[in-house]
Each structure stands twice: as structure tokens, then as C-alpha cells.
Amino acid sequence: MTAKPVIHREEHILIVTDGKGHREIKLKDEVYSLGRGMQCSIVLQSQFVSRHHATLVRRQEEERNCYRLIDGDSEGNTSVNGLLIKGKKVRFHDLKHGDKVIFGPQVEAVYQYREYDIFPTIPPDDPYDITLIDPAMMDVDEEGE
């Protein structure tokens, strides 16, 4: 039997808090638009957020992908309130795990980067599989047999 390789996974997550509550968004696409406009790929529920407040773009950085957050749209139009990261107003920022982005009052997002490995399992028809049974799991009748 040949050993199956370990599969390495990485996930980019944006946890958004706005007028709609908290939601977790797995980032997989190359580009995302963020704002209160219904045409945005990530809609932010707040009157303090621009229609197209920011753009997320996936980039290759050394050995892994990352996302760059850019204030405004792809045509260079910036948002009214801007983006606040680590207490500073930024025009763009390469997101790192744990970065908190403030879009406006009570509208924020936290970026998370997760890496993990998926290890192959032994198929259920393996003739060498040994299943141990816990005696406490056995049905015992009243006579103890």
C-alpha cells in the first residue's frame, strides 16, 4: 500500500462586524469589492461606509498568497472615511493575521490567515485495522454476563 501525501491547506478569512452582526467570509477570489453598494462582493451594512469603500486584491508574497486592502475602487476613487489599521489611516495595506480594519463607526473586519495539514486516513477496509472496544461500552445484562 502506498502512503498518501499530506495535503497542505491555507485559508484567508475576513470576519466582518457591521449592522448585520458578525460573519465569517472565506476569501478565495482574486478581487473583492467592499462597501454598502449592493453590487459589492462583500456588502457592509452601515450608512457610514461608502458605496465602494475598499478593494481586496490577492497577491503572491514570497512563498504564499496574501491580500492587499486598497482604499476606494479600482479607478482610484477613495472612500469618504478611509481605512484605519493599527490606529493609522492608510491608502493600502498588505493584510497580516490579526489585522483589524476600521471602515467607520461600528464597522470593522479582522483578517485571519490559517495554515493546516490534512493527514490521510486509513481506508475502512484495511485488513490490519484493529478497533479497540472499551468494556464500558458493552451492554451487560442484569446478571453481569
N, C-alpha and C positions, 0 to 999 in steps of 0.2 A: 504494500500500500504506500503510495507516495504522499508525503506531507503537503498539506495545502499551505500556501503562503499567508502570512499575517497581512491584513488589509489595513493600511493607514488612512484615517479619515481626518478631515478638518472641517469645522463649521464656523461660519461667521453669523453672529446673532445680533439683532438690534432689538432691545427691549424698550418699547415706546410707552411713555406715560403722557396722556393728554385728557381732554374732556370725555373721552370714551373709556378711560381706565388704563389698565396695563395690558400690553400684548407683546408677544414674542414673535419676531419675524426672522425666519432663516433667509439669509442673503445668499442667492445662488446666481442671479443675473449679473451681467456686465455693468449695467447702468440702472439707477433708480432715481426717480424724482420724488421729492418730499415737499409737502405743502398742504394747504387747505383746499386747493382746487380738486375737483372730482377726477380730473384727468391724470393726477399724480399717481404713481405706482404705490406710494405709501402716503395715505391721506392722514394729516394731522388735524384733529378736531379742536380748533381754537380760533377765535377771532383775532388773536394777536400774531398769528402766523401768516406769512404771505401766501398768495395762491401757489406760487412755485418758490418755496423758501430755500431749498438746497438741492444739490445733486450728489449722489453717491456713485463713484466710479471704481471698478475693480482694477487693481494694478498688480503687476508682478514685482515683488520686492525680494531680492536675493533668492532664497530657496522656497518662499511661499507667497501666496496671494495676500493682498491687503486691500482695504477700501480707503479711498480718499474722499473726504466730505468737502464739498465746494459750496460756498455761499452763493445762492441765486441759481439761475438757469444756465443752460449750455451756451446761450448767446451773450453772456456777460452781464446780464441784469441782476443786480444784487437784491437781497431781501431788505425789507424795511428795518427789522430789528437786528439782523445779522445773526451770527453764531457765537456762542460763548462756550469755550472749552478751558477748563482749569482756571476760571476767573478772567480769561482774556478773550477779547473779541478777535476772531480770526477770519481771514478770507478763505483759507483752505487748511485742511489738517489731515494727515495720514493717521487713521484711527488705530489705536493700540488697545489691547484688552483692558477693560475697566474705564475707558474714557467716557465721561458724561458730557453730553451736548445739551445746552440750553437753547431752545428756539424762541422762547418767550415765557411769560408768566404761566406757571403750571403746565408747561410743555417741555419735556425733556426725553432724551434717549440715552441708553447706556449700551456701549458696544462690547460684545464678548467674543473672544476667539477661543475655540475649543479644539483640542487635538486629542485623538484617542486611537487605539488599535483594536481591531476586531480579530479575535483569535478563532481559528477554525474549530469546529466541534467534531467529535467522533460520530460517524453516522450510526443511527439506531440499530442497524443490522450487523454491527461489529461482533464477530464471534468471541472476541476477547473482553467484551464489556462485562464488568462484574457490578451488579447492583447489590448494595448492602441494605438490608432491611433492619430497621430499628425495632427491637422487640416491643417497644411501647406502642407501635403502630398495629400490632397484631390484635385481631379480635379474639378475646378469651371468653369462653363460656363461664357460667357461674361456678362450675366445678374446677376451674383452673386449667382445663385441657384445651 
